């Protein structure tokens, strides 16, 4: 299964990743692998997660409060979502 999501967060990149992973765990996702891309001068990034329930990519941006949306998708859309975000940010990974 493949999932893409969007999040708003009032936190920096590291705390935002933690909050996104917590939200995924609440929704029944296990986390066996995670990768986080962001650019220090841009207020957004992407968290990529793999687990038994599927592959998840969540694009986040700064906002006043934490919000989270998630939808099921196909592999092609999932891959394009990641490629477009990483290409746009020309991001470093953590």
PDB file of N, CA, C and O in Angstrom:
ATOM      1  N   UNK A   1       0.833  -1.181   0.000  1.00  0.00           N
ATOM      2  CA  UNK A   1       0.000   0.000   0.000  1.00  0.00           C
ATOM      3  C   UNK A   1       0.881   1.249   0.000  1.00  0.00           C
ATOM      4  O   UNK A   1       1.983   1.253   0.548  1.00  0.00           O
ATOM      5  N   UNK A   2       0.376   2.290  -0.616  1.00  0.00           N
ATOM      6  CA  UNK A   2       1.087   3.562  -0.696  1.00  0.00           C
ATOM      7  C   UNK A   2       0.169   4.671  -0.202  1.00  0.00           C
ATOM      8  O   UNK A   2      -1.026   4.686  -0.494  1.00  0.00           O
ATOM      9  N   UNK A   3       0.751   5.599   0.553  1.00  0.00           N
ATOM     10  CA  UNK A   3      -0.004   6.711   1.126  1.00  0.00           C
ATOM     11  C   UNK A   3       0.796   7.997   0.959  1.00  0.00           C
ATOM     12  O   UNK A   3       2.020   8.006   1.094  1.00  0.00           O
ATOM     13  N   UNK A   4       0.083   9.083   0.662  1.00  0.00           N
ATOM     14  CA  UNK A   4       0.707  10.404   0.660  1.00  0.00           C
ATOM     15  C   UNK A   4      -0.088  11.288   1.611  1.00  0.00           C
ATOM     16  O   UNK A   4      -1.289  11.107   1.813  1.00  0.00           O
ATOM     17  N   UNK A   5       0.627  12.249   2.186  1.00  0.00           N
ATOM     18  CA  UNK A   5      -0.048  13.108   3.139  1.00  0.00           C
ATOM     19  C   UNK A   5       0.512  14.508   3.139  1.00  0.00           C
ATOM     20  O   UNK A   5       1.544  14.800   2.535  1.00  0.00           O
ATOM     21  N   UNK A   6      -0.215  15.369   3.846  1.00  0.00           N
ATOM     22  CA  UNK A   6       0.200  16.750   4.037  1.00  0.00           C
ATOM     23  C   UNK A   6       0.074  17.071   5.512  1.00  0.00           C
ATOM     24  O   UNK A   6      -0.862  16.633   6.180  1.00  0.00           O
ATOM     25  N   UNK A   7       1.026  17.840   6.009  1.00  0.00           N
ATOM     26  CA  UNK A   7       0.981  18.251   7.403  1.00  0.00           C
ATOM     27  C   UNK A   7       1.385  19.716   7.508  1.00  0.00           C
ATOM     28  O   UNK A   7       2.181  20.215   6.712  1.00  0.00           O
ATOM     29  N   UNK A   8       0.835  20.379   8.482  1.00  0.00           N
ATOM     30  CA  UNK A   8       1.259  21.720   8.891  1.00  0.00           C
ATOM     31  C   UNK A   8       1.835  21.552  10.287  1.00  0.00           C
ATOM     32  O   UNK A   8       1.337  20.758  11.084  1.00  0.00           O
ATOM     33  N   UNK A   9       2.885  22.304  10.574  1.00  0.00           N
ATOM     34  CA  UNK A   9       3.533  22.144  11.870  1.00  0.00           C
ATOM     35  C   UNK A   9       4.123  23.470  12.350  1.00  0.00           C
ATOM     36  O   UNK A   9       4.718  24.208  11.565  1.00  0.00           O
ATOM     37  N   UNK A  10       3.959  23.771  13.642  1.00  0.00           N
ATOM     38  CA  UNK A  10       4.581  24.972  14.191  1.00  0.00           C
ATOM     39  C   UNK A  10       6.023  24.725  14.633  1.00  0.00           C
ATOM     40  O   UNK A  10       6.680  25.626  15.154  1.00  0.00           O
ATOM     41  N   UNK A  11       6.517  23.491  14.423  1.00  0.00           N
ATOM     42  CA  UNK A  11       7.829  23.074  14.920  1.00  0.00           C
ATOM     43  C   UNK A  11       8.896  23.091  13.823  1.00  0.00           C
ATOM     44  O   UNK A  11       8.586  23.223  12.639  1.00  0.00           O
ATOM     45  N   UNK A  12      10.132  22.958  14.232  1.00  0.00           N
ATOM     46  CA  UNK A  12      11.240  22.811  13.309  1.00  0.00           C
ATOM     47  C   UNK A  12      11.264  21.413  12.707  1.00  0.00           C
ATOM     48  O   UNK A  12      10.427  20.581  13.054  1.00  0.00           O
ATOM     49  N   UNK A  13      12.206  21.142  11.811  1.00  0.00           N
ATOM     50  CA  UNK A  13      12.243  19.861  11.100  1.00  0.00           C
ATOM     51  C   UNK A  13      12.313  18.617  11.988  1.00  0.00           C
ATOM     52  O   UNK A  13      11.585  17.654  11.744  1.00  0.00           O
ATOM     53  N   UNK A  14      13.161  18.615  13.001  1.00  0.00           N
ATOM     54  CA  UNK A  14      13.314  17.409  13.829  1.00  0.00           C
ATOM     55  C   UNK A  14      12.058  17.111  14.637  1.00  0.00           C
ATOM     56  O   UNK A  14      11.607  15.966  14.676  1.00  0.00           O
ATOM     57  N   UNK A  15      11.496  18.112  15.271  1.00  0.00           N
ATOM     58  CA  UNK A  15      10.274  17.921  16.061  1.00  0.00           C
ATOM     59  C   UNK A  15       9.110  17.575  15.145  1.00  0.00           C
ATOM     60  O   UNK A  15       8.269  16.750  15.504  1.00  0.00           O
ATOM     61  N   UNK A  16       9.046  18.186  13.976  1.00  0.00           N
ATOM     62  CA  UNK A  16       7.977  17.879  13.023  1.00  0.00           C
ATOM     63  C   UNK A  16       8.030  16.409  12.628  1.00  0.00           C
ATOM     64  O   UNK A  16       6.990  15.754  12.565  1.00  0.00           O
ATOM     65  N   UNK A  17       9.219  15.880  12.361  1.00  0.00           N
ATOM     66  CA  UNK A  17       9.344  14.465  12.022  1.00  0.00           C
ATOM     67  C   UNK A  17       8.820  13.601  13.165  1.00  0.00           C
ATOM     68  O   UNK A  17       8.085  12.642  12.929  1.00  0.00           O
ATOM     69  N   UNK A  18       9.192  13.932  14.397  1.00  0.00           N
ATOM     70  CA  UNK A  18       8.727  13.162  15.560  1.00  0.00           C
ATOM     71  C   UNK A  18       7.203  13.164  15.649  1.00  0.00           C
ATOM     72  O   UNK A  18       6.596  12.121  15.889  1.00  0.00           O
ATOM     73  N   UNK A  19       6.584  14.325  15.459  1.00  0.00           N
ATOM     74  CA  UNK A  19       5.130  14.448  15.565  1.00  0.00           C
ATOM     75  C   UNK A  19       4.441  13.676  14.435  1.00  0.00           C
ATOM     76  O   UNK A  19       3.423  13.025  14.669  1.00  0.00           O
ATOM     77  N   UNK A  20       4.976  13.739  13.227  1.00  0.00           N
ATOM     78  CA  UNK A  20       4.406  12.975  12.109  1.00  0.00           C
ATOM     79  C   UNK A  20       4.500  11.481  12.389  1.00  0.00           C
ATOM     80  O   UNK A  20       3.534  10.754  12.158  1.00  0.00           O
ATOM     81  N   UNK A  21       5.640  11.008  12.882  1.00  0.00           N
ATOM     82  CA  UNK A  21       5.783   9.582  13.192  1.00  0.00           C
ATOM     83  C   UNK A  21       4.815   9.159  14.298  1.00  0.00           C
ATOM     84  O   UNK A  21       4.241   8.072  14.232  1.00  0.00           O
ATOM     85  N   UNK A  22       4.629  10.000  15.303  1.00  0.00           N
ATOM     86  CA  UNK A  22       3.656   9.708  16.365  1.00  0.00           C
ATOM     87  C   UNK A  22       2.249   9.602  15.790  1.00  0.00           C
ATOM     88  O   UNK A  22       1.499   8.696  16.152  1.00  0.00           O
ATOM     89  N   UNK A  23       1.885  10.520  14.898  1.00  0.00           N
ATOM     90  CA  UNK A  23       0.557  10.502  14.282  1.00  0.00           C
ATOM     91  C   UNK A  23       0.357   9.232  13.456  1.00  0.00           C
ATOM     92  O   UNK A  23      -0.715   8.628  13.499  1.00  0.00           O
ATOM     93  N   UNK A  24       1.370   8.827  12.713  1.00  0.00           N
ATOM     94  CA  UNK A  24       1.268   7.588  11.932  1.00  0.00           C
ATOM     95  C   UNK A  24       1.088   6.380  12.843  1.00  0.00           C
ATOM     96  O   UNK A  24       0.282   5.498  12.548  1.00  0.00           O
ATOM     97  N   UNK A  25       1.824   6.330  13.937  1.00  0.00           N
ATOM     98  CA  UNK A  25       1.688   5.216  14.886  1.00  0.00           C
ATOM     99  C   UNK A  25       0.286   5.166  15.466  1.00  0.00           C
ATOM    100  O   UNK A  25      -0.264   4.080  15.649  1.00  0.00           O
ATOM    101  N   UNK A  26      -0.309   6.326  15.761  1.00  0.00           N
ATOM    102  CA  UNK A  26      -1.693   6.381  16.261  1.00  0.00           C
ATOM    103  C   UNK A  26      -2.663   5.798  15.242  1.00  0.00           C
ATOM    104  O   UNK A  26      -3.700   5.243  15.606  1.00  0.00           O
ATOM    105  N   UNK A  27      -2.317   5.926  13.965  1.00  0.00           N
ATOM    106  CA  UNK A  27      -3.185   5.430  12.891  1.00  0.00           C
ATOM    107  C   UNK A  27      -2.853   3.990  12.492  1.00  0.00           C
ATOM    108  O   UNK A  27      -3.347   3.494  11.480  1.00  0.00           O
ATOM    109  N   UNK A  28      -2.023   3.328  13.282  1.00  0.00           N
ATOM    110  CA  UNK A  28      -1.752   1.913  13.063  1.00  0.00           C
ATOM    111  C   UNK A  28      -0.565   1.589  12.183  1.00  0.00           C
ATOM    112  O   UNK A  28      -0.370   0.426  11.827  1.00  0.00           O
ATOM    113  N   UNK A  29       0.230   2.572  11.822  1.00  0.00           N
ATOM    114  CA  UNK A  29       1.410   2.322  11.002  1.00  0.00           C
ATOM    115  C   UNK A  29       2.592   1.971  11.895  1.00  0.00           C
ATOM    116  O   UNK A  29       2.844   2.635  12.900  1.00  0.00           O
ATOM    117  N   UNK A  30       3.305   0.931  11.521  1.00  0.00           N
ATOM    118  CA  UNK A  30       4.576   0.637  12.173  1.00  0.00           C
ATOM    119  C   UNK A  30       5.648   1.375  11.369  1.00  0.00           C
ATOM    120  O   UNK A  30       5.423   1.739  10.214  1.00  0.00           O
ATOM    121  N   UNK A  31       6.781   1.587  11.964  1.00  0.00           N
ATOM    122  CA  UNK A  31       7.848   2.307  11.279  1.00  0.00           C
ATOM    123  C   UNK A  31       9.109   1.450  11.334  1.00  0.00           C
ATOM    124  O   UNK A  31       9.720   1.293  12.390  1.00  0.00           O
ATOM    125  N   UNK A  32       9.492   0.896  10.176  1.00  0.00           N
ATOM    126  CA  UNK A  32      10.721   0.117  10.131  1.00  0.00           C
ATOM    127  C   UNK A  32      11.862   0.919   9.497  1.00  0.00           C
ATOM    128  O   UNK A  32      13.033   0.583   9.673  1.00  0.00           O
ATOM    129  N   UNK A  33      11.516   1.978   8.761  1.00  0.00           N
ATOM    130  CA  UNK A  33      12.518   2.833   8.124  1.00  0.00           C
ATOM    131  C   UNK A  33      11.917   4.216   7.953  1.00  0.00           C
ATOM    132  O   UNK A  33      10.736   4.351   7.634  1.00  0.00           O
ATOM    133  N   UNK A  34      12.733   5.246   8.165  1.00  0.00           N
ATOM    134  CA  UNK A  34      12.272   6.611   7.922  1.00  0.00           C
ATOM    135  C   UNK A  34      13.413   7.454   7.373  1.00  0.00           C
ATOM    136  O   UNK A  34      14.578   7.251   7.716  1.00  0.00           O
ATOM    137  N   UNK A  35      13.057   8.403   6.515  1.00  0.00           N
ATOM    138  CA  UNK A  35      14.016   9.332   5.936  1.00  0.00           C
ATOM    139  C   UNK A  35      13.341  10.692   5.873  1.00  0.00           C
ATOM    140  O   UNK A  35      12.139  10.786   5.624  1.00  0.00           O
ATOM    141  N   UNK A  36      14.105  11.727   6.095  1.00  0.00           N
ATOM    142  CA  UNK A  36      13.533  13.069   6.162  1.00  0.00           C
ATOM    143  C   UNK A  36      14.370  14.002   5.282  1.00  0.00           C
ATOM    144  O   UNK A  36      15.586  14.092   5.447  1.00  0.00           O
ATOM    145  N   UNK A  37      13.727  14.680   4.368  1.00  0.00           N
ATOM    146  CA  UNK A  37      14.391  15.664   3.504  1.00  0.00           C
ATOM    147  C   UNK A  37      13.816  17.044   3.810  1.00  0.00           C
ATOM    148  O   UNK A  37      12.607  17.196   3.987  1.00  0.00           O
ATOM    149  N   UNK A  38      14.681  18.036   3.870  1.00  0.00           N
ATOM    150  CA  UNK A  38      14.244  19.422   3.965  1.00  0.00           C
ATOM    151  C   UNK A  38      15.397  20.317   3.568  1.00  0.00           C
ATOM    152  O   UNK A  38      16.547  19.878   3.526  1.00  0.00           O
ATOM    153  N   UNK A  39      15.098  21.553   3.283  1.00  0.00           N
ATOM    154  CA  UNK A  39      16.120  22.555   2.983  1.00  0.00           C
ATOM    155  C   UNK A  39      16.048  23.609   4.078  1.00  0.00           C
ATOM    156  O   UNK A  39      14.971  24.118   4.389  1.00  0.00           O
ATOM    157  N   UNK A  40      17.181  23.930   4.653  1.00  0.00           N
ATOM    158  CA  UNK A  40      17.229  24.833   5.793  1.00  0.00           C
ATOM    159  C   UNK A  40      16.638  26.204   5.538  1.00  0.00           C
ATOM    160  O   UNK A  40      16.153  26.851   6.466  1.00  0.00           O
ATOM    161  N   UNK A  41      16.671  26.657   4.294  1.00  0.00           N
ATOM    162  CA  UNK A  41      16.154  27.996   4.007  1.00  0.00           C
ATOM    163  C   UNK A  41      14.704  27.992   3.513  1.00  0.00           C
ATOM    164  O   UNK A  41      14.153  29.051   3.211  1.00  0.00           O
ATOM    165  N   UNK A  42      14.086  26.819   3.429  1.00  0.00           N
ATOM    166  CA  UNK A  42      12.688  26.718   3.016  1.00  0.00           C
ATOM    167  C   UNK A  42      11.858  26.171   4.176  1.00  0.00           C
ATOM    168  O   UNK A  42      12.336  25.307   4.911  1.00  0.00           O
ATOM    169  N   UNK A  43      10.635  26.649   4.356  1.00  0.00           N
ATOM    170  CA  UNK A  43       9.827  26.234   5.498  1.00  0.00           C
ATOM    171  C   UNK A  43       9.013  24.963   5.264  1.00  0.00           C
ATOM    172  O   UNK A  43       7.858  24.887   5.683  1.00  0.00           O
ATOM    173  N   UNK A  44       9.596  23.966   4.603  1.00  0.00           N
ATOM    174  CA  UNK A  44       8.896  22.702   4.404  1.00  0.00           C
ATOM    175  C   UNK A  44       9.872  21.576   4.112  1.00  0.00           C
ATOM    176  O   UNK A  44      11.061  21.801   3.888  1.00  0.00           O
ATOM    177  N   UNK A  45       9.342  20.351   4.121  1.00  0.00           N
ATOM    178  CA  UNK A  45      10.147  19.170   3.841  1.00  0.00           C
ATOM    179  C   UNK A  45       9.249  17.976   3.594  1.00  0.00           C
ATOM    180  O   UNK A  45       8.039  18.122   3.418  1.00  0.00           O
ATOM    181  N   UNK A  46       9.851  16.785   3.580  1.00  0.00           N
ATOM    182  CA  UNK A  46       9.094  15.556   3.370  1.00  0.00           C
ATOM    183  C   UNK A  46       9.662  14.458   4.257  1.00  0.00           C
ATOM    184  O   UNK A  46      10.876  14.289   4.368  1.00  0.00           O
ATOM    185  N   UNK A  47       8.758  13.717   4.885  1.00  0.00           N
ATOM    186  CA  UNK A  47       9.119  12.562   5.709  1.00  0.00           C
ATOM    187  C   UNK A  47       8.651  11.326   4.955  1.00  0.00           C
ATOM    188  O   UNK A  47       7.493  11.236   4.549  1.00  0.00           O
ATOM    189  N   UNK A  48       9.564  10.374   4.772  1.00  0.00           N
ATOM    190  CA  UNK A  48       9.268   9.138   4.048  1.00  0.00           C
ATOM    191  C   UNK A  48       9.392   7.976   5.037  1.00  0.00           C
ATOM    192  O   UNK A  48      10.381   7.865   5.761  1.00  0.00           O
ATOM    193  N   UNK A  49       8.371   7.112   5.055  1.00  0.00           N
ATOM    194  CA  UNK A  49       8.310   6.023   6.029  1.00  0.00           C
ATOM    195  C   UNK A  49       7.989   4.715   5.320  1.00  0.00           C
ATOM    196  O   UNK A  49       7.171   4.674   4.402  1.00  0.00           O
ATOM    197  N   UNK A  50       8.647   3.650   5.761  1.00  0.00           N
ATOM    198  CA  UNK A  50       8.308   2.311   5.291  1.00  0.00           C
ATOM    199  C   UNK A  50       7.976   1.454   6.501  1.00  0.00           C
ATOM    200  O   UNK A  50       8.579   1.597   7.565  1.00  0.00           O
ATOM    201  N   UNK A  51       7.009   0.562   6.325  1.00  0.00           N
ATOM    202  CA  UNK A  51       6.618  -0.362   7.375  1.00  0.00           C
ATOM    203  C   UNK A  51       5.761  -1.464   6.795  1.00  0.00           C
ATOM    204  O   UNK A  51       5.519  -1.504   5.589  1.00  0.00           O
ATOM    205  N   UNK A  52       5.302  -2.357   7.651  1.00  0.00           N
ATOM    206  CA  UNK A  52       4.505  -3.485   7.185  1.00  0.00           C
ATOM    207  C   UNK A  52       3.183  -3.064   6.555  1.00  0.00           C
ATOM    208  O   UNK A  52       2.693  -3.729   5.642  1.00  0.00           O
ATOM    209  N   UNK A  53       2.604  -1.972   7.033  1.00  0.00           N
ATOM    210  CA  UNK A  53       1.319  -1.507   6.512  1.00  0.00           C
ATOM    211  C   UNK A  53       1.461  -0.800   5.167  1.00  0.00           C
ATOM    212  O   UNK A  53       0.478  -0.635   4.445  1.00  0.00           O
ATOM    213  N   UNK A  54       2.695  -0.378   4.824  1.00  0.00           N
ATOM    214  CA  UNK A  54       2.898   0.265   3.543  1.00  0.00           C
ATOM    215  C   UNK A  54       3.952   1.345   3.575  1.00  0.00           C
ATOM    216  O   UNK A  54       4.698   1.495   4.543  1.00  0.00           O
ATOM    217  N   UNK A  55       3.994   2.096   2.485  1.00  0.00           N
ATOM    218  CA  UNK A  55       4.941   3.190   2.299  1.00  0.00           C
ATOM    219  C   UNK A  55       4.170   4.501   2.431  1.00  0.00           C
ATOM    220  O   UNK A  55       3.078   4.654   1.885  1.00  0.00           O
ATOM    221  N   UNK A  56       4.763   5.446   3.171  1.00  0.00           N
ATOM    222  CA  UNK A  56       4.096   6.723   3.429  1.00  0.00           C
ATOM    223  C   UNK A  56       5.063   7.859   3.123  1.00  0.00           C
ATOM    224  O   UNK A  56       6.240   7.796   3.479  1.00  0.00           O
ATOM    225  N   UNK A  57       4.559   8.898   2.459  1.00  0.00           N
ATOM    226  CA  UNK A  57       5.320  10.127   2.240  1.00  0.00           C
ATOM    227  C   UNK A  57       4.435  11.290   2.684  1.00  0.00           C
ATOM    228  O   UNK A  57       3.317  11.456   2.196  1.00  0.00           O
ATOM    229  N   UNK A  58       4.954  12.093   3.617  1.00  0.00           N
ATOM    230  CA  UNK A  58       4.193  13.227   4.139  1.00  0.00           C
ATOM    231  C   UNK A  58       4.971  14.508   3.876  1.00  0.00           C
ATOM    232  O   UNK A  58       6.081  14.685   4.379  1.00  0.00           O
ATOM    233  N   UNK A  59       4.387  15.392   3.092  1.00  0.00           N
ATOM    234  CA  UNK A  59       4.975  16.707   2.835  1.00  0.00           C
ATOM    235  C   UNK A  59       4.478  17.637   3.942  1.00  0.00           C
ATOM    236  O   UNK A  59       3.277  17.726   4.197  1.00  0.00           O
ATOM    237  N   UNK A  60       5.412  18.325   4.593  1.00  0.00           N
ATOM    238  CA  UNK A  60       5.029  19.233   5.673  1.00  0.00           C
ATOM    239  C   UNK A  60       5.478  20.655   5.369  1.00  0.00           C
ATOM    240  O   UNK A  60       6.432  20.884   4.624  1.00  0.00           O
ATOM    241  N   UNK A  61       4.766  21.597   5.963  1.00  0.00           N
ATOM    242  CA  UNK A  61       5.147  23.004   5.880  1.00  0.00           C
ATOM    243  C   UNK A  61       4.841  23.660   7.222  1.00  0.00           C
ATOM    244  O   UNK A  61       4.063  23.139   8.021  1.00  0.00           O
ATOM    245  N   UNK A  62       5.457  24.795   7.451  1.00  0.00           N
ATOM    246  CA  UNK A  62       5.229  25.506   8.711  1.00  0.00           C
ATOM    247  C   UNK A  62       3.821  26.081   8.755  1.00  0.00           C
ATOM    248  O   UNK A  62       3.285  26.540   7.746  1.00  0.00           O
ATOM    249  N   UNK A  63       3.237  26.046   9.945  1.00  0.00           N
ATOM    250  CA  UNK A  63       1.904  26.589  10.159  1.00  0.00           C
ATOM    251  C   UNK A  63       1.725  26.932  11.623  1.00  0.00           C
ATOM    252  O   UNK A  63       2.635  26.727  12.427  1.00  0.00           O
ATOM    253  N   UNK A  64       0.582  27.442  11.972  1.00  0.00           N
ATOM    254  CA  UNK A  64       0.331  27.864  13.350  1.00  0.00           C
ATOM    255  C   UNK A  64       0.065  26.709  14.296  1.00  0.00           C
ATOM    256  O   UNK A  64       0.394  26.784  15.480  1.00  0.00           O
ATOM    257  N   UNK A  65      -0.533  25.632  13.777  1.00  0.00           N
ATOM    258  CA  UNK A  65      -0.828  24.463  14.605  1.00  0.00           C
ATOM    259  C   UNK A  65      -0.613  23.204  13.776  1.00  0.00           C
ATOM    260  O   UNK A  65      -0.530  23.261  12.549  1.00  0.00           O
ATOM    261  N   UNK A  66      -0.525  22.068  14.461  1.00  0.00           N
ATOM    262  CA  UNK A  66      -0.290  20.815  13.752  1.00  0.00           C
ATOM    263  C   UNK A  66      -1.591  20.315  13.133  1.00  0.00           C
ATOM    264  O   UNK A  66      -2.602  20.173  13.821  1.00  0.00           O
ATOM    265  N   UNK A  67      -1.557  20.051  11.830  1.00  0.00           N
ATOM    266  CA  UNK A  67      -2.660  19.401  11.124  1.00  0.00           C
ATOM    267  C   UNK A  67      -2.072  18.273  10.293  1.00  0.00           C
ATOM    268  O   UNK A  67      -0.890  18.304   9.948  1.00  0.00           O
ATOM    269  N   UNK A  68      -2.889  17.278   9.968  1.00  0.00           N
ATOM    270  CA  UNK A  68      -2.380  16.096   9.275  1.00  0.00           C
ATOM    271  C   UNK A  68      -3.480  15.492   8.414  1.00  0.00           C
ATOM    272  O   UNK A  68      -4.596  15.271   8.885  1.00  0.00           O
ATOM    273  N   UNK A  69      -3.160  15.226   7.148  1.00  0.00           N
ATOM    274  CA  UNK A  69      -4.073  14.556   6.214  1.00  0.00           C
ATOM    275  C   UNK A  69      -3.321  13.406   5.554  1.00  0.00           C
ATOM    276  O   UNK A  69      -2.125  13.518   5.286  1.00  0.00           O
ATOM    277  N   UNK A  70      -4.016  12.304   5.293  1.00  0.00           N
ATOM    278  CA  UNK A  70      -3.387  11.143   4.680  1.00  0.00           C
ATOM    279  C   UNK A  70      -4.374  10.485   3.731  1.00  0.00           C
ATOM    280  O   UNK A  70      -5.554  10.343   4.051  1.00  0.00           O
ATOM    281  N   UNK A  71      -3.883  10.077   2.545  1.00  0.00           N
ATOM    282  CA  UNK A  71      -4.738   9.386   1.589  1.00  0.00           C
ATOM    283  C   UNK A  71      -3.983   8.248   0.919  1.00  0.00           C
ATOM    284  O   UNK A  71      -2.768   8.308   0.729  1.00  0.00           O
ATOM    285  N   UNK A  72      -4.727   7.220   0.570  1.00  0.00           N
ATOM    286  CA  UNK A  72      -4.159   6.072  -0.140  1.00  0.00           C
ATOM    287  C   UNK A  72      -3.953   6.453  -1.595  1.00  0.00           C
ATOM    288  O   UNK A  72      -4.746   7.206  -2.162  1.00  0.00           O
ATOM    289  N   UNK A  73      -2.884   5.933  -2.205  1.00  0.00           N
ATOM    290  CA  UNK A  73      -2.585   6.257  -3.597  1.00  0.00           C
ATOM    291  C   UNK A  73      -1.912   5.063  -4.269  1.00  0.00           C
ATOM    292  O   UNK A  73      -1.753   4.008  -3.657  1.00  0.00           O
ATOM    293  N   UNK A  74      -1.523   5.233  -5.516  1.00  0.00           N
ATOM    294  CA  UNK A  74      -0.799   4.178  -6.232  1.00  0.00           C
ATOM    295  C   UNK A  74       0.705   4.476  -6.213  1.00  0.00           C
ATOM    296  O   UNK A  74       1.120   5.574  -5.842  1.00  0.00           O
ATOM    297  N   UNK A  75       1.506   3.503  -6.610  1.00  0.00           N
ATOM    298  CA  UNK A  75       2.956   3.623  -6.555  1.00  0.00           C
ATOM    299  C   UNK A  75       3.477   4.778  -7.428  1.00  0.00           C
ATOM    300  O   UNK A  75       4.374   5.513  -7.016  1.00  0.00           O
ATOM    301  N   UNK A  76       2.919   4.930  -8.617  1.00  0.00           N
ATOM    302  CA  UNK A  76       3.376   5.988  -9.527  1.00  0.00           C
ATOM    303  C   UNK A  76       3.161   7.383  -8.920  1.00  0.00           C
ATOM    304  O   UNK A  76       4.062   8.221  -8.953  1.00  0.00           O
ATOM    305  N   UNK A  77       1.984   7.622  -8.377  1.00  0.00           N
ATOM    306  CA  UNK A  77       1.688   8.915  -7.748  1.00  0.00           C
ATOM    307  C   UNK A  77       2.582   9.127  -6.531  1.00  0.00           C
ATOM    308  O   UNK A  77       3.086  10.229  -6.312  1.00  0.00           O
ATOM    309  N   UNK A  78       2.777   8.080  -5.743  1.00  0.00           N
ATOM    310  CA  UNK A  78       3.647   8.131  -4.567  1.00  0.00           C
ATOM    311  C   UNK A  78       5.063   8.539  -4.970  1.00  0.00           C
ATOM    312  O   UNK A  78       5.639   9.456  -4.385  1.00  0.00           O
ATOM    313  N   UNK A  79       5.616   7.861  -5.961  1.00  0.00           N
ATOM    314  CA  UNK A  79       6.980   8.161  -6.427  1.00  0.00           C
ATOM    315  C   UNK A  79       7.093   9.593  -6.959  1.00  0.00           C
ATOM    316  O   UNK A  79       8.067  10.288  -6.671  1.00  0.00           O
ATOM    317  N   UNK A  80       6.101  10.030  -7.731  1.00  0.00           N
ATOM    318  CA  UNK A  80       6.112  11.397  -8.264  1.00  0.00           C
ATOM    319  C   UNK A  80       6.023  12.435  -7.148  1.00  0.00           C
ATOM    320  O   UNK A  80       6.681  13.473  -7.211  1.00  0.00           O
ATOM    321  N   UNK A  81       5.219  12.160  -6.137  1.00  0.00           N
ATOM    322  CA  UNK A  81       5.063  13.056  -4.983  1.00  0.00           C
ATOM    323  C   UNK A  81       6.422  13.275  -4.309  1.00  0.00           C
ATOM    324  O   UNK A  81       6.782  14.404  -3.975  1.00  0.00           O
ATOM    325  N   UNK A  82       7.163  12.193  -4.114  1.00  0.00           N
ATOM    326  CA  UNK A  82       8.481  12.287  -3.481  1.00  0.00           C
ATOM    327  C   UNK A  82       9.456  13.014  -4.405  1.00  0.00           C
ATOM    328  O   UNK A  82      10.130  13.953  -3.982  1.00  0.00           O
ATOM    329  N   UNK A  83       9.533  12.586  -5.660  1.00  0.00           N
ATOM    330  CA  UNK A  83      10.471  13.195  -6.611  1.00  0.00           C
ATOM    331  C   UNK A  83      10.238  14.693  -6.764  1.00  0.00           C
ATOM    332  O   UNK A  83      11.187  15.477  -6.755  1.00  0.00           O
ATOM    333  N   UNK A  84       8.985  15.086  -6.904  1.00  0.00           N
ATOM    334  CA  UNK A  84       8.666  16.512  -7.068  1.00  0.00           C
ATOM    335  C   UNK A  84       9.094  17.321  -5.852  1.00  0.00           C
ATOM    336  O   UNK A  84       9.645  18.413  -5.992  1.00  0.00           O
ATOM    337  N   UNK A  85       8.845  16.791  -4.665  1.00  0.00           N
ATOM    338  CA  UNK A  85       9.189  17.521  -3.444  1.00  0.00           C
ATOM    339  C   UNK A  85      10.696  17.629  -3.268  1.00  0.00           C
ATOM    340  O   UNK A  85      11.209  18.713  -2.990  1.00  0.00           O
ATOM    341  N   UNK A  86      11.409  16.523  -3.426  1.00  0.00           N
ATOM    342  CA  UNK A  86      12.870  16.535  -3.246  1.00  0.00           C
ATOM    343  C   UNK A  86      13.521  17.388  -4.322  1.00  0.00           C
ATOM    344  O   UNK A  86      14.453  18.139  -4.035  1.00  0.00           O
ATOM    345  N   UNK A  87      13.047  17.285  -5.548  1.00  0.00           N
ATOM    346  CA  UNK A  87      13.616  18.106  -6.631  1.00  0.00           C
ATOM    347  C   UNK A  87      13.405  19.596  -6.351  1.00  0.00           C
ATOM    348  O   UNK A  87      14.308  20.408  -6.549  1.00  0.00           O
ATOM    349  N   UNK A  88      12.216  19.938  -5.894  1.00  0.00           N
ATOM    350  CA  UNK A  88      11.929  21.345  -5.625  1.00  0.00           C
ATOM    351  C   UNK A  88      12.801  21.910  -4.511  1.00  0.00           C
ATOM    352  O   UNK A  88      13.285  23.038  -4.607  1.00  0.00           O
ATOM    353  N   UNK A  89      12.998  21.137  -3.471  1.00  0.00           N
ATOM    354  CA  UNK A  89      13.797  21.627  -2.344  1.00  0.00           C
ATOM    355  C   UNK A  89      15.285  21.490  -2.600  1.00  0.00           C
ATOM    356  O   UNK A  89      16.089  22.185  -1.980  1.00  0.00           O
ATOM    357  N   UNK A  90      15.669  20.573  -3.536  1.00  0.00           N
ATOM    358  CA  UNK A  90      17.078  20.232  -3.705  1.00  0.00           C
ATOM    359  C   UNK A  90      17.655  19.947  -2.321  1.00  0.00           C
ATOM    360  O   UNK A  90      18.710  20.449  -1.934  1.00  0.00           O
ATOM    361  N   UNK A  91      16.904  19.112  -1.594  1.00  0.00           N
ATOM    362  CA  UNK A  91      17.075  18.941  -0.153  1.00  0.00           C
ATOM    363  C   UNK A  91      18.282  18.121   0.251  1.00  0.00           C
ATOM    364  O   UNK A  91      18.779  17.276  -0.494  1.00  0.00           O
ATOM    365  N   UNK A  92      18.728  18.404   1.448  1.00  0.00           N
ATOM    366  CA  UNK A  92      19.678  17.554   2.167  1.00  0.00           C
ATOM    367  C   UNK A  92      18.846  16.565   2.956  1.00  0.00           C
ATOM    368  O   UNK A  92      17.691  16.849   3.271  1.00  0.00           O
ATOM    369  N   UNK A  93      19.400  15.419   3.281  1.00  0.00           N
ATOM    370  CA  UNK A  93      18.652  14.458   4.073  1.00  0.00           C
ATOM    371  C   UNK A  93      19.291  14.290   5.444  1.00  0.00           C
ATOM    372  O   UNK A  93      20.483  14.522   5.641  1.00  0.00           O
ATOM    373  N   UNK A  94      18.456  13.882   6.367  1.00  0.00           N
ATOM    374  CA  UNK A  94      18.887  13.654   7.746  1.00  0.00           C
ATOM    375  C   UNK A  94      18.745  12.189   8.068  1.00  0.00           C
ATOM    376  O   UNK A  94      19.054  11.769   9.183  1.00  0.00           O
TER     377      UNK A  94
END
